[in-house]
């Protein structure tokens, strides 16, 4: 640890500044397990969706063979394309509505006198 003054030229108590590698290490020690707990289920889901005969086994899914057959079947039989179009339409309407309302408020806010 290095010790530096709070302000250069000021007569104040020294402030301990941790080494950059130490703050990075501490950050990874507590963020690493959190990152793993969030990424492993996602990777498991992707691996199982790409391995048709894997069932629920991650080990069998990682061994392969991998294919996009599950996705081809999903898009051809369940009408998922229509769901995606509907979701995209709703997202666009929400964004445009937010832009209109926020622009109106942004124009109006400086002109309002409070109190």
C-alpha positions as CSV (number, residue, x, y, z in Angstrom):
1,X,0.0,0.0,0.0
2,X,1.2,3.5,-0.8
3,X,0.4,6.5,1.4
4,X,-0.6,9.7,-0.2
5,X,-1.8,13.0,1.0
6,X,-5.5,13.7,0.5
7,X,-4.7,17.0,-1.3
8,X,-1.3,18.0,-2.6
9,X,0.2,20.7,-0.4
10,X,-2.5,20.3,2.3
11,X,-1.6,19.6,5.9
12,X,-4.0,16.7,6.4
13,X,-3.7,13.1,7.5
14,X,-2.3,10.7,5.0
15,X,-4.7,8.5,3.1
16,X,-3.9,4.9,2.3
17,X,-4.3,4.1,-1.4
18,X,-4.5,0.3,-2.1
19,X,-2.4,-1.0,-5.0
20,X,-4.4,-1.4,-8.2
21,X,-3.8,-5.1,-8.4
22,X,-5.3,-5.6,-4.9
23,X,-8.5,-3.8,-5.7
24,X,-8.8,-5.8,-8.9
25,X,-8.2,-9.1,-7.0
26,X,-10.7,-8.2,-4.3
27,X,-13.3,-7.4,-7.0
28,X,-12.8,-10.7,-8.8
29,X,-12.9,-12.7,-5.5
30,X,-16.5,-11.6,-4.8
31,X,-17.6,-11.0,-8.4
32,X,-16.2,-14.3,-9.8
33,X,-18.6,-16.6,-8.1
34,X,-21.5,-14.3,-8.9
35,X,-20.4,-14.4,-12.6
36,X,-20.2,-18.2,-12.6
37,X,-23.6,-18.6,-11.0
38,X,-25.1,-16.5,-13.7
39,X,-23.2,-17.8,-16.7
40,X,-23.3,-21.6,-16.0
41,X,-27.1,-21.9,-16.3
42,X,-27.1,-19.9,-19.5
43,X,-24.4,-22.0,-21.1
44,X,-26.1,-25.2,-19.9
45,X,-29.3,-24.0,-21.6
46,X,-27.5,-23.2,-24.9
47,X,-25.5,-26.5,-24.9
48,X,-28.6,-28.6,-24.3
49,X,-30.6,-26.8,-26.9
50,X,-27.9,-27.5,-29.5
51,X,-27.5,-31.2,-28.6
52,X,-30.6,-33.1,-29.7
53,X,-30.0,-36.3,-27.8
54,X,-28.6,-34.8,-24.6
55,X,-31.8,-34.8,-22.6
56,X,-31.0,-32.8,-19.4
57,X,-27.4,-34.0,-19.2
58,X,-24.8,-31.2,-19.6
59,X,-22.0,-33.8,-20.1
60,X,-23.8,-35.5,-23.0
61,X,-24.6,-32.0,-24.4
62,X,-21.0,-31.0,-24.4
63,X,-19.9,-34.3,-26.1
64,X,-22.2,-33.6,-29.0
65,X,-23.1,-34.0,-31.8
66,X,-24.4,-30.5,-32.1
67,X,-27.0,-29.3,-34.6
68,X,-29.6,-26.6,-35.1
69,X,-32.4,-29.2,-35.7
70,X,-34.2,-28.2,-32.4
71,X,-34.4,-24.6,-33.6
72,X,-35.5,-25.5,-37.1
73,X,-38.3,-27.6,-35.6
74,X,-39.3,-24.9,-33.2
75,X,-39.6,-22.2,-35.9
76,X,-41.5,-24.5,-38.3
77,X,-44.1,-25.9,-35.9
78,X,-44.8,-23.5,-33.1
79,X,-45.3,-20.3,-35.0
80,X,-42.5,-18.6,-33.1
81,X,-41.9,-16.2,-36.0
82,X,-45.2,-14.6,-35.3
83,X,-44.4,-14.2,-31.6
84,X,-41.1,-12.5,-32.5
85,X,-42.9,-10.1,-34.9
86,X,-45.5,-9.2,-32.2
87,X,-42.8,-8.7,-29.6
88,X,-40.8,-6.5,-32.0
89,X,-43.9,-4.4,-32.8
90,X,-44.7,-3.9,-29.1
91,X,-41.0,-2.9,-28.3
92,X,-41.0,-0.3,-31.1
93,X,-44.3,1.2,-30.0
94,X,-43.0,1.4,-26.4
95,X,-39.8,3.1,-27.4
96,X,-41.5,5.6,-29.7
97,X,-44.0,6.4,-27.0
98,X,-41.2,6.9,-24.5
99,X,-39.4,9.2,-26.9
100,X,-42.4,11.4,-27.5
101,X,-43.3,11.7,-23.8
102,X,-39.7,12.3,-22.7
103,X,-39.0,14.9,-25.5
104,X,-42.2,16.7,-24.5
105,X,-41.2,16.7,-20.9
106,X,-37.6,17.7,-21.7
107,X,-39.0,20.7,-23.6
108,X,-41.5,21.6,-21.0
109,X,-39.4,21.1,-17.8
110,X,-37.2,24.2,-18.1
111,X,-40.2,26.4,-18.8
112,X,-42.1,25.4,-15.6
113,X,-41.5,27.5,-12.5
114,X,-41.6,25.5,-9.3
115,X,-42.6,27.0,-5.9
